Amino acid sequence: MKIQNIDAYQIYDSRGFPTLEVELELENGIKACGLVPSGASTGQFEALELRDGDMKRFRGKSVFKAIANVREEIAPALMGKSVFEQRANDELMIALDGTENKSRLGANAILGVSMAMAKAAAIARDQALFEYLGNGEGNLIPLNEIQILGGGAHAGWATDIQDFLVIAVGAKSYEETLEITHNIYHAAGELMKKLGKCVGIADEGGWWPDYKNNEEPFEVLLEAIKMAGYEPGRDVAISLDIAASDLYDGTNYSFKLEGKTFSPDEFYDLMAAWCNKYPIISIEDPFADTDFNNWKRFQKEFGSKVQIIGDDLFTTNIKRIEQGIEQELANSVLIKLNQIGSVSETLDAINVTQQAGWLPVVSARSGETEDAFICHLAVATNAGQLKVGSFARSERQVKWNENLRIQRKLGAKARFLGAELYRKILRLD
C-alpha cells in the first residue's frame, strides 16, 4: 500500500475563500482527499496557513504557493512510502518544512496531505476512518456544543463575544442533543425576528444579531430555551466563546459595541459575574492568550464549576498545552487540526490533554468544507465533545449527520455520556 501520487487543487470554503484539497492515490488505485478548513479568528501561536498575498488574485487569499509546495516538494518526498506510516510521513513533511510554525511549506499544504493519507489508509484496510485513527478503540459519540448566536469575527462584530452556544446537558442520547438544539435554534430565530434583533446568518450558521450591548444576548438565549420547552441549567446550559485575545491590546480589554474599556482585573470580574449569574457550563478563551494571571485565577475559582477551554491560549500546540497543564491555566483544550497542521500532532495533543485529566473539545473552523474528518477524530479518540458551529448551513450539518452515521456503524458498541463526561473535572450534583 505505497503512495503513488499526490496532487493538490484550489477549492473554496464556506465563506467563499480559497482553500486546499489534496488528492492522494495508492499504487492499487485507492484514492482519498483531504479538505483543509480555515479560521477567521486565528491565534498568534497557530501554525501558518500559507496564502499567496497577491491582491490581484482572490484578494490575496489564493493558495497556489501551497499547491506548488505539495506538488513539487511534498509529493516527491512521500512517493513510494507506506500509507500506513502516518507518523513517520507526517514527521517527514514537518522536517522538510523546517520551520517552527510550518511557514515555509504551509500548514495547509501539510495538513491536506496528512488528512488524505489517513483516509486512504482507512480505505485500504477496509475500515471507517474513526476505526483506523482510533485502532478500533473509539466508540464515544460526542456531546455537541452548538452556536445559536454568532458574534465577534464571525458576525461583523455584532457583539464583542464571538459565540453564544448551548450544550444539551439533559440529553440522554446523541439524537436528543440534535432535537433540543433544533428547537432552541428555531425558537431563537423566531424570537429575534419578532424583536427586530435578527440581521441574518453568521459565518458558522448562528443568528447574526443586532444588539446594543453584550448582555442582551443572554436574555434572548434564555428566553429561547424556555420558549422551546426546556429549563436553563437543567436541560440546557450555556457555553461561551469570548475570543478575548481579539479584545485585548496588551494592556486593557475593550468592548467596541458598548464603547467600554476594562483593566484585566475588571474584565476578570465581568467574566466571573457572568458565570455566577447565568447557567454557563463552558467558557472558551475568557482571557487573552498572554494574560496568564487571569487564567490562573479563573481556573482556581471556577475550575470545579465550569469547563474552561483554551483555544488561542493553546492552539493545539503540545508544548503550550503542557505549559498550561503545569501552570493549571484551564481544564480543557480546543482541538483544531489546522492549528497544528498534521493528523499525528493532533492525535498527540488530544492524548496529552486526556492524560492530564483534562477534556478535549474537537472543533471545526469558521471557514469549513464538506469534509467530516473531525467527526471521526472525535469518536476515534473518545474525546467526548464536538464544536462545529450552528445547526444550519450544510458545511455544519454534514458533521452532525456524520455522527449519526458513525453511531449506526458502531451499533451496540456506541456510547454516549452526555454531561456525565464533565464529572472528570467538575463536581456536578
N, C-alpha and C positions, 0 to 999 in steps of 0.2 A: 504494500500500500504506500508507494512512494509518490511524492509530489511531482507532477509532470508539467504543470503550467500554472502561472498566477498572472492575472490581469486586473486592472482597475479602471473604473469609469466614474464620471461625474453624474450624480443623480441629485435629487432635491429633497430637503427635509420638510417637516410640517409647517415651517414658516416660509417655505419657498426659497430657502438659501441652499446653495450648492453644498453637497457633501460627497462622501466616497462610498462606492460599492466595489468590493473586491470579490472576484470570482476565482476560486481555486479548483483545479482539476487533478485527479489522481491518475495513475497510469492505467487503471482499469476502467476509466471513463466516468467515475463518480465526480460530480460537481457540487459545489456548495458556495454560497455567497455570504459575505459579512457586510452589513449596512451600518455605517457609523453615525451615531447621533451627535448633536451639538448643543452646547449650553448658551443661554443669553447672559445669565448671571454667573460668571465664572470666578473661581477663586484664584488668587495670585500664585498659589503653590501647585496649581494643576499642571499636568503635562501639556505641552504646547500643541494646539490644533493648528497645523500649517495651512495658511491661506496665501494666495498669490500677492495680494495687496495692489493689484493693477486696477485702478479706479475706472478704467475704460471698459473693464470686463466684470460684469456681475458686481459692480460697486466695490471691487476689491475682494470679494468673497469667494472667488473661484478657487479650485483645489487642484489645478493642473500640475503644480510642482509636486504635490504629494503623490499624484498619479504617476508622474515620471519616476519618482523615487521607488514606488512599488515595482514598476516595470524594469527599471534599469539597475537597481541595486538589491532590493529585497528578493525579487523573483530569482535572479541568478544564484543568490546565496542559498536559497532553500530548495532549489531544483535537485531532485533525487533523494531528498531527506524523507524519512518515515513520517507520515502524517500523525502517527501515534506519539511522537516525541514532542508533545505540546510545550513542555517547559524548556527543553533544550532549544527548540526552534524559536520560542519567544526570547530566550536569553541571547540567541544568536542575533536576532534583529536589534535588540537593545544594545548589544556590543557594537554592531555595525553602525548604529546611530552615534554612539559615543558621547552623548551629552547627558546631563543630569535630568533634563526635562523633555527629552526626545524632540528637541527643537530642530535638529538637522534633517532627519527624515520626516518628522511629523508624527505625533501620537496617533493622528487619524489614519495615517498610512499603516503604521504598525498594528493598530487595533483591528482594522479591517481584515488584514491578513490573518491575525490571531483568531478572530471570530470565525472566519471562513474555514480555517484549519480545524477548529474544534467541531464544527458542523460536519465537515467531510469525514472526519474520524468517526463520528457517531453513526453516520450513514454506512460507512464501511463495516462497522461492527453490528449493523442492523439493530441499533439502539436509538431510543429517543435521546435528544440532546441532554436532558436532565439526568438520564441514566448514565450516560457517558461521563459527564462532568462530575457526577457525584459517586462514581464507582458503584452504582446501584443502591446507595445508602440514603438517597434523598427521597423523602415522601411527605414532607410537611407543606401543606398548601398555605400560602401566606395570608396574613391579615392585611387588608387593604387600608392604605392611607390615601384618601381621595379629596382632591381640591373641589371646593364649592365656589369660592370667590377667589379670583386672581388679582394680583396687585404687583407693586414693585416693577421690576424689569419685564415682567410677564404681561403687564396690562398698562403700559404707558404711565406708570406711577400714579394710577388712580387712587391707590393707597400706598403708604410707605412700607407697609407689611406685605411681603411677597405672596404668601399663600395663607388662606383660611381654609382648613381642611377638616374632615370628620373621620373618625375611626369608630366603626360599629362594634363597640366593646361588648355589647349584649348579644351579638350574633352567635348562634350555635353551629353555624356551617358557613362555608365559603359562599354558597348561593345566597344565604341570608344577608351577608355583607353587601352583596350587589343589590338585593331588593331594598334594603334600608337606604342605601346611598341613592338609588334611583328615586325613591320617594322624596328624600330630602333635597336632592338636586333640583327636581322639578318644582317642588314647593318653594324653594328659594327663588327660582326664576319667576314664578307667578307673583310672589310677594314683592320682589324688587320692581317688576314691571308695574304693579299696582301702585307702588310708592313713587314711581318715576325715577328709580335709582339704578336702572339697568341700561348700560350703553351697548353691550354686545357680548361677544365671547372672547376671552383672553387666550393667550398663546397655548395654554395647556387645557383648554376646554371649559374652564370655570367661567362663571359670570363676570363680566367686566363691569365693575360698579362705578357709581357716581356718588361719592360720599364727601362730607365736609370735614370729617376727622377720622382718626384711626380706631375709635372706639365704636362708632356706629355699626360697623360690620358685625361685631359681636352680637349686638341686639337683634340684627336681622337674621343672623345664623341661628341663634337660639330660638327665635320665633319660627323659623322654617322647620327646625327639628320638631317643635311642638305641633305645628300645622300638619306635619307628616305622621303624627300619631306616636311620637317617641318622647321619652323623658331624658332631657340633657343630663349627662353624668352617669346615668344608669344604663340606658340603651345605647347612647351615642356620646362620645367625648369629642372635644375639640383638639385639633392639632394645629400648630402654627409654624410657619417658616418665616422667621424675621428677616433673614439675609442681612444681618446687622453690619457686615463689612461694607455694604453699599451705603450705609448711613453714617459711617464713621470717617472723619478726616484726619485721624491720628491724635486728635485732642478731645473732640466732642462728637456726640451723635446729633443728627438733625432730622426732623420731620418736615419735609417740604410742604406737605398738604396743609399743615397747621402753622407753618412758619415758626416752629419751636426748635430750640437747641437745648441739649441735655449734656451735662457733665457725665462721665462714666458712672459716678455714684447715683446720679438722678435717673439715668437710664436703667441701672440695676433696680432701683426702687420701682420703676414703672413695670418692668418685666415681672418682678415679684408680686406687685399688686394685681396684675392680670392673672397670674397663676393662682392667686388666693381668691380672686373674685369670680372667675369663670371655670367651668369644668374642663380644664386643659389637662390632658394626659401626656402630651408630647409637644416639645418645642425645639425647633431646629435653629441653629446659629443665633441664639439670643444676644450674642455679643460678637464683636469683630474678631477676626482671626488672630489678632495680636494682643487682644485685651485679656491676657491670661488671668489677671487678678479677679476679674468679674466671673470668668468661667469657674475658677476655684471656689469662690464664694457661693455661686449659684448651685454648683454641684453639692456642696456641703449642706446647704439649706433645703434644696428641693430634690436632691438625687434619690430620695426614698419615696417621693411623691409623683415625680414627673420623669418621663423619658427625655433626656437632654441629649440631642443629636448634634454632633459636629459634622458640618459639611465643608464650608470654606476653611474651617479650622483644621481639618484632616486631609481633605481632597484625595481620599482613598490611598494616601501615601503611607506605607507601612512605618517608616521612620517617625512620621508625625503622629500616627496612631499610637505607637509605642511610647512616645513622649507624653501624649495625652493620658495614657493609662498610668504611667509612672507618676504624673503630677495630679492625677484624679481630676481632670478637667471636665469630664462628661460621663455618660454611661451608655452611649450609643454612637454608632458611626454610620453616616450615609455612604452607601457604596455605589459609585458610578464608574462603569467600565472606562469611559473615555477620559476620566480624570487622571488615571494612572497609565492607561494605554496598552494593556495586554491582558489576556484571559488569565494567565498564570499569576500575575501580580494581583489581580482582583481576587482570585481564589485565596491567595496568601493573606490579603488584607482582611477578608472575611474570617479566616481561621484565627488570625491574631486577635481580632475583636471577640470572637466567641471564646477563645482560650482565657481571656481576661474576665469572662463572665458578663461581658457587655453584649448589647443587642445590635446586630447589623440590620440596616434598612436598605434593601436593594432599590435603586431609584433609576427612573428614566431621566431624560433631559427635556428642556422646553422645545428644542428643535429635534423632534423624533422622526423615526421612519416606521415602516410597516414591519420591521424586524421584531420578533418577540423573544429574542435571546435572553433578556433579563428575567423573564418568567422561569425559564429553565434554570438559570443561575440561582434564583431564589429557592426553588424546590431542591435542586441538586445539593445545596449547602445547608438545607434546613434552616435558612435564615429567619423565616417566620414572618417577615414583613415585606411589603412591596408598595412603593410610592411611584405612581405613573403619571399623575396629573388628575384630570377630572373624569367625569362619567359622560363624556361627549367627545366627538372627533375620532375618526377611525384609527389614527395612529395611537390613541389611548385605548380604545375599545378592543383592538386586536390583542392587547396584553391581557385585559380582563378575560376575554374569551379564550385565550390560550390556556389560562389557568384552569378553566372548565375542562378543556380537552386533556390536560395533564392529569387532572383528577380522575377523569373517566379511564384513562390508560392505567393509572395506579390501582383503580378498583378498590378492593377491600384494604389494600395497603395504605391508602391515603389517610393522612392525619390532618386535623385542624384543631389548633389550640385556642385560637381567638385571643382574647385578652389574658388568658391564662399564662401566655408566654411572658407577660410583664412581671410575673412573680419572681423571675430570675433576678430582677433588680429592684422591684417596687414591693412595698409591704401593703398589698391590696387586701381588703376585707372580703 
